[in-house]
Amino acid sequence: MTSKRYTGNIITDNPTDPTANSGANYGVANGVWSLAEAKTFSAAGKWPIPASAPSAPSIGTATAGDASVSVAFTPGATGGLTPTYTATSNPGSITGTGSGSPVTVSGLTNGTAYTFTVTATNGAGTSAASSASNSATPIVPDTALFFGGQSTAPSYSYQSGIRKRTITSLGNATGFGNLTTGGTLGTKAAASSSTRAVLAGGLTTSATLNTIQYITYSSGGGATDFGDLTQARYYATGGGNSTRGIYYGGRAGPGSTTIDYITIASTGNATNFGNARQYGQDKGATYADTTYFFHAGGELGLTGSYTAVRDRLTIASTGNASSYGSLSQSRKNVQGASNATYGIVGGGTQASSVTTIDRHTMSSSGTSSSFGSMTENRSSYATASNSTRVLFAGGNENPSGNNNKIMYVTIASTGNTTDFGTAVAFAFWGGASNAHGGL
């Protein structure tokens, strides 16, 4: 090879060597080169070659996530340049791009079914689209929400924060906005569908609340006004199915027997459902299947007495609570959760802490069976569940004060609680999930 080359009609003594195509970029061979020189550089892998548009990818499986879908595919021929890949949704023409399989398409609407095609693009052009993928419907994962509550000594301040955690994987809860009511104690009364949690009542430093507010699981966080209870109260309990939420008893002055209900998908004020069997029953545990709402245990107003009684309501009707068995022992400062078959109630207090976890087969009356134990003395916690787990978050650990741990049990197998992650060290707060036994 000679030392001089014509480049733009200028003779240069130091010509730049040609380069081959690299990744997504064409190679270059500036100047005038002899055929022999071109062959030598080409044999050394240093000569650009013509490129073409890539071939269409072969579609694989589309897998749904939270407001997103992961689209797998097999690349076709690259055409000589490295392509980028674009997955496009139908409906919506929402796209995601990547350098290989899979490509994630985000910004989708949960609950909407989508199919996807994939194209490949390089410097020479864009391929034909692949065939359409299978249908995939994005969903919110099984999610727990925890809200309100009271901090530990010495401040004992009322809290407004909402925390969120995916139930299916171990880890810590994270912030998810705030309640509309500011710092609020005793927000145990919560009902939930698969799309929103609706919580009611509570106590601020200045008032007992009749406020109902809701939190949308797929939102960016924070609560929105829903309506009002028929009676202002706190330490009420709540639950229900996918259609109707029920708010049971609570404390309004010395106590309340009032039971209210709402239609979860709408907004508006609550309607009276009936009455609890015992006066001023609060700080108890609630759970549900698709037909029945259960309330168990609790404190009887300001008497300091506590009970093991379990009551039942038919969610779709109205009327007063009826007796339906009992817990294994009397207790207060408890909460419950369920899957479609079992209700779980753990911990709480009598004159001292209770560590017993009960399991109730909801299709039958009678006394709850022993499930296991709380590994720490825990009361006034919040609960949330899906089909396989119950989470116990925060609460008071006697005698050391509030605890920030989240613990869990596997509903199908008996046993003691296991560490799950952390939330915050609050007690007397509420919990809800989009995957509980009432759905």
N, C-alpha and C positions, 0 to 999 in steps of 0.2 A: 504494500500500500504506500502511496506517495505521501509526502508531508504537506502537500498543498491541495486545497479543494476550493472550487468556485462556490461561493455562497453570496447570493444577491449581487453577482458580478464583481465581488471582491475576492481576491486571492488571499487565503489565510494559511500561515505556516503551522497552525495548531488547531486542526479541525476537531470538532466534538464527535466522539464516537456515537454511532447510532444506538438506539435502545429498543428493546422488544416491548410488546404490549405488556402492561403490568396491572393486575387487578382490573379496575374499571377504566383504566387509562390506555389510550393508544400509545405505541412507541413512536419515536421520531428518527428521521434520517435526513437532516438538513444538509444541503449541498449537492454536489454532483459526484456520484460514485460509479465506478466501473462494475460490470456484471460480476467479474471475479471477486471484487471486494465485497459486493452484496452477498455472494455465496459464502464467503469466509465468515462474515459477521453473522449470517443466518445460522451457519453450522455451530457457531459459538453461542447461539441463543441471544443475539444482540441485534436483531433486525425486526422492524415492525411488520406485521402481517395484516391483511384485510380482515375486518370483523363483520359480523352480521347480527341481526336481532336474535335474542335467545329463543329457544323453543318453549312452548307452553309447559308449565309445571303440571304434575299429576296431583290431583287433590287427595288429601288424607282426611283425618277426622277433626271436626270442630268440637272443642270442649268448652263448655260454659263456665264462667266465673262470675264475680260480682261486677255487674255493669260492663262486662268484657267477655270476649271469646278468644281462645287460643286456636289458631288454624294451622294444622299440620299439612305438609305437602312434600312431594319428591321433585327436586329441581329437574328441568330438562337440560338440553345442551346449552352451554353458555354463549355460544356464538363468538368465542374468542376473547371476550371481555367479561369481567366479573359483574353479575347483575345485582340489582336490589329487587326485593320482592314486595308486592303490594297485595294485601287481602282487602276485598271490598264487600260490604254487607248488602244484603237484600232482605228487607227494605232499608232505605235510608242512605245507601251509598256512602257509608261511614268507612274510613280506611285506616289501616295500620301498615307500617312498612318495617322491613328488617333485612338482614343480610343472609338469612337462612331460615330453615324451618325449626320451630313454628313461628308464625307472626301473630302478635296479639293485637286485636282491635278493641280499643277502649271507647268510653263515652256512649255505650249502648244503653238501652232502656231495659231495666229488669222486668221480667215477665213477658217480654216480646220475643217471639221466635224469629230467628235469622238463619239464612244460608249465606255461603261465602264463595267467591271465586278468587283465584290468585293469578297475577301476571308477573312477568319478569322483565326488567328494563335494564339495558346497558347503553353504552354510548352510541350504538348503531340503531337502537329502536326498542320497541316494546313488543313482547310476545302476544299471541292470542291468549285469551283467558282460559283457565282450567275449567273443567266441568264444575257444577255447583256441589258444595259440601252437603253433608247431612244437616238437618235442622238442629239448632242449639238455642236454648233459652237462658239468658243470663239470670242469675238469682242472687239475692242477698244471702250470704252464708248464715248458718245458725249463729245468732248474735245475742249476747247478753248486754243489758243496760242496767246500770246502777246509778241512783240519783238521790240528791238531798242529803239529809242526815246531820249528825252532830260530831264535831271533832272531840278529841280527848282533852283531859285536864292539861293546863289549868284554864284554858279559854272556854271550853265547851261551846264553841260558836256554831251557829246553824249554817248549813252549807247549801250552795245553789248549783254545784257542779254536776254534770252527767258524765259517767264513764262508760266505755264500750269495750267489749271483748268478744272475739270469735270463740265459740264454745268447743269446737272440734279440735283445737290445738292449744297446748299449754302455753302460757305467757301472761303478760301483764295487761291490765286494763289501761286505756288511754282516754284523754279528754274528748268530750263530744258535746261541747257547748254547755248551756246553762238552763235552769228552770226559769219560767216567766215570773215566779213569785219571789225570787231572791233566796236568801238563806232560809231553808225550810226543814223542819224536824218532823218525823213521823209520817213520811210519804210512802207508807207501805201499801196503800190501796192502788194497785196497778192491774189493768187488764190489757191484753195484747192480742192482736191478729198477726198475720205474717208480715204486715206492712207497717204497722204503727203500734206503739205502746201508749196507753191512756191512763194517766195517774191523777188521783183526786185527793183533795184535802191537804192537811198538814198544819203545822204551827210555825209562825214566824215570831220574832221577838215582840211583835205588837198585836197579833191577831190570830185567832183560829180561822182557818180558811175553808171556804166552800168551792174553791177554784178547781176546775178540771182542765188539764193541759195534755197535749199529746206530743210524742216524739216520733218522727218518721225514720225508720231504720236505714233507708237508702239515701237520706239527706246528708248534708254536711254537718248536722248536729243542731242542738238547741230545741227547746220546746215552744209550742204554739198554743194559744188559748183555744179551748174546746167548748166550755160552758161552765155551768155551776151545779153542785150537788143540791139536793133538797134541804140539806142541813149542814152547816159548817162543822167540821170535826177533824181530829187527827188520831193516829194510831188505828184507823180503820184498816181493813184488809180488802184485797181485791183479787179478781180472776175472771175467768169466763172461757168462751170458745171463740171461734173466728168471727162470729157475728155480734155477740152481746157481751158487754162487760158488767160485772156486779161488784158493788162496794158495800161492805158488810160491817155494821156496828161502828165501833170507834169511841172516841172520847169527845163529848160536847158538854163542857162543864163536868158533872160527875160521870156521865156515860151516855150511851145511845144504843137503842135497839134497831135503829133505822137501817133498812137495806134499800139501796138504789140500784138502778140499771141504766145503761146507755146502749145505743147502737154504735159500735166502734167505727164503722166506715163513714159516719156522718159527723156533724158537730151539733152542739145544742145542749140544753140543760138535761140533767138526769131526771128520771121518773121513779116514783116510789115503787118498790118491788114487794115489800112486806116487812116482817119484823124478825129479828133474831130471837132465839128461845130464852136467852139469859140476858139480864139487864147489864148494859155497859160492857159487853164482851169486847175486849181490845187486846192488842199485842199477841194475837193468835196466828195460826198458820192456815193458809189457804192453798188449794190446788184444784184441778179440774180435769175431767175428760170432755169429750165433745157434747155430752148430755147433762152431766151433773157438776155442780160446784160444791166443794167441801170446805168447811171451816172447823178447825180443831184446836183445842186448848185456848189459852189466853188468860188475861186478868179480868176480874169482874169489877169494872169501874175503878173507883178509888178505894175499894175495900181492902186491897192487898191480897185478896184471895185469888186463887188460880184454879183452873179446871182441866180435866182431860176429855171433856165431852166433845164429840164430833157431830156436826150438823150437816144436812144435805139440802140443796135446792135443785130443782129442775130448771136449767138455765133458760129454756125457751118459754117458760110460763111465768106467773107471778104468784106470790103467796108467802106464808111464813115458813121459817126453817123447821125441818123435822129431824128427830134424833136418828143417828146412823152410826152407833158404836162409839169407840173412844180411842184415845192414845193409850200407850202402855203405862203412862204416868202423867199426873197433872204437871203443867208447866206454863210459863208465860215467856214473853220476849223471844218467840220463835217465828219461823216462817217456813212455808212449804213449797214444793215444786213437784212436777209429775211428768211422766210420759203417758202414753195412751192407756197403760195398764195399772201402774203403781203411783201412789202418792208417797212422797218422802218428807219427813219432818225430823229435824235434828237439833240437839242442844237445847238451849233455853235456860231458864232459872226457876227454882222454887225458893226455899229459904236460902239455898246455895245453888251453885251451877249444876246443870244436868248435861251429861255427855252422850246420853242415849240417842241413837238414830232409829226411828220407827219406819216401817214400810207397810203401807195399806194397799191391799188389792181392792181397787175401787168398785169392782162389780159385787163385792160382798160387804156386809156389815160386820160387826164384831170388833174386837180389840186389835190394834195394829201389832204386827210381829216385830221382833227385834231384828235389826239390820246390821248394826255395828255401833261404833262410837266415834264421836268427834275427837280427834287427837289432841285438841286443845279445848279448854273450857270456853265455849263460845255462845254468846246470846246477842240478840238485837242486830243480827247480820242481815244481809240481803241475799235472795236466792234467784237463780235462773236455771232453766233446764232445756235440753233437747230430748230426743228419743233415747239417748244412751247415758247422759250425764246430768247430775245436779251440781251446780256451783254454789258455794257458800262464801260470800264476800264480806270482808271487814267484820265489824261487830265488836262487842266488848268481851275481852278475855279476863275473867275474874282470877286474881285480884289486880292484875298488872295494868288494866286500862284497855283502850281500844287497840285493835290489831289490824294491820293492813293486808293480811294474807288472803288469797283466794284458795279455798280447798275444794275438792270434789269427790264424789263417789260415782261408781258405775252402777246404774240402776238395776241391771239384770243380775248382778252378783252381790252377795252380802259382803260387808267388810267395813273397815274404818276409812276415814277421810285421808286423802293424799294431797300433797301440795300441788297447786296448779300454777300460781303466779302471785302477783300483787295488784292491789287496787289502791285504796287510801285508807287511813285509819279512822273510819267513820262508823258510827253506830246509829241505830234507829233510822235507817234509810231504806229505800225501796229497790226492788229489782223486777225485771221483766225479760222475756225473750220472745223471739219470733218463731220458736219451734217447740213450744211446750205441749203437754198432753191434751190440751183442749182444742188443738188445731188438726 
